[in-house]
Amino acid sequence: MTTELYWLTLTALMTALFWVPYVLDRVVMTGLGGALAGSAPDSSSLSTWAQRACKAHTNAIENLAIFAPIVLTAHVLGISSAATKAAVVVYFFARLLHFVVYAAGIPAARTLTFTAGWLAQIAIIASILRWI
């Protein structure tokens, strides 16, 4: 497995697990019965941080829809460089930090971590287009 595919897999796993904190908050706030009731996770029954975590999860999914295809495109084209390897690692940690700071309600850090992830995507795209 290439470095890029490894970090794509970790990113997908991480994104798949981002629901856990806000569902645990839901259990705490509404009890197990409330958590199993099936209402929307961004309801007012969640703590403020958990509402933000839910939004961060949605944002992570939206960005995974961009990240995964570009990593897979680079793989199919046989493009693997120091830039693509660094970009997938940066993307993973930027998205992890984005989730944490978004849930914590730190706007400036949220913007910076989002931008770092976006720049990592751009680096991979630039590699595919042979711009770098």
Number of C-alpha atoms within 10 A of each C-alpha: 6 10 15 24 17 13 20 22 14 15 23 17 11 16 22 13 11 20 17 12 15 23 19 16 18 24 17 15 14 15 13 13 10 14 19 12 10 8 10 10 17 17 11 10 19 22 16 15 18 25 21 21 27 24 17 24 24 16 16 23 16 11 17 17 10 12 25 18 12 18 24 15 15 21 15 9 10 10 16 17 15 7 14 23 17 15 23 26 19 20 24 21 15 22 27 21 18 28 26 20 22 26 23 16 15 12 13 11 16 22 13 15 24 23 16 19 25 19 16 24 23 15 19 28 19 14 18 20 10 9 9 11
